Amino acid sequence: MTDQPGRHRLPADAAERITAARERGASFEAIARDFGVSFATVRNKAIGLGVHTVVPRRRFTPEEDAIIRADYLAHVDIAITAAKLGRSWGAVRQRIFHYMKTCSSRAGHRGAGGCCGNTARRCSITALLRTRRRARSRNW
């Protein structure tokens, strides 16, 4: 194998050192700094060694979507819906924002002028999320 310029190589004992460091609780960032390589290089090596397993993303089910839609239409706080589903506030907010748009236009929520470029009124979902975000930040 030819050595490519600009590429960092892991030392020969990298497997043992990564395994030992992960058992001590070291982060991938710290291990990468020690080796002088990127976070991704160390993480991929750990996955290859079986030291680290990739957690698959949990997809939203149709039942969860129905709960989110019902809670959204009933003006239930996003934090309550998230707790009900065992999801983060951000995940539920993104699900509402990206998949449950009330806008009928194909343009969606793009543009500074509001929903579908209409400057006279903002889309109801965008306005509601903005209001909830402001209320949430005031409670901190």
Beta strands, then each sheet from edge to edge (+ up, - down):
end
